[in-house]
Each structure stands twice: as structure tokens, then as C-alpha cells.
Amino acid sequence: MSNLPAPFEGHEPPLTIEEAAAFLNVTERWIRRAVYESRLSYYKIGHNVRLSLDDLRAYLASTRVEAPAPAPMVSRAPLPLRPSGLPGGTRRPGDRWTRRPGEPPAGRPGSGGRSG
């Protein structure tokens, strides 16, 4: 007969790194890195690392990301009509890349065009 205590209700033995990786469905390397970075609580027994199933469940619950609520549908305002009757706005003075009266035609900034 062994001197080990009898398991009691609700007691689960700590898991090895391999078992913890299987539980979380990740690699053993991920578990080792999470332990090294102190993202997972663990027990150090001699040179062995053991993880509690309750701690793994708590970690799993803490990493849950809720899906955002769907955004309400907003009706769009009708587009203004061009003089041609097609949708779309008309260009106004001050719009990007428009030329002011009296300015010579020029390329876009940085196009490499040189004068004279």
C-alpha cells in the first residue's frame, strides 16, 4: 500500500507542459514562452514546471474577445449630381490638384518636372 493521499473531490493533479499545450491546443514552445514571460501561473517543483488546470481555464477566460455588435445600417445621403446629370460632386476652387486662374499648368508635387 502506498503512502500517497487518496484523491479528493475536485482535486486535479497539476499538468505537465505537454498536457497544458494539449489542453490549450498550442505548441509546447508557446507554453514555455508564456511561462518564461510570466503570462501563465505555474508551479516549480524541483526543475519541473507544472500548471494548474484551474489557472489554464482562468487564462483562457481572460483572453476571450467578444465580437463587436453589428453597426446599425445608416442610409446614405444621395450624391449630388454633376452638370452632366451623373452622380458625383463638381470640383470647386481649392480642391486638391486644381489650378488657380493665371497659374501655369504644373505636374503633381514630386513629379520631377523642372522649369527652364
ZIWO-V45322 format. One record per pair of residues at least 6 apart in sequence whose C-alpha atoms are under 8 Angstrom apart, sorted by the first residue. I is the first residue (numbers start at 1). J is the second residue. If there is no record, write none. Layout:
I,J  I,J
//
This chain:
12,52  12,53  13,52  14,50  14,51  14,52  14,53  15,50  15,51  15,52  15,53  16,49  16,50  16,51  17,28  17,31  17,32  17,49  17,50  17,51  18,28  20,31  20,51  20,53  20,56  21,27  21,28  21,30  21,31  24,56  24,60  34,40  35,41  35,42  40,55  40,56  40,59  41,51  41,52  41,55  42,49  42,50  42,51  42,52  43,49  43,50  43,51  43,52  44,50  79,87  79,88  79,89  80,87  80,88  80,89  81,87  81,88  81,89  82,88  82,89  82,90  83,90  93,100  97,108  99,105  107,113
//
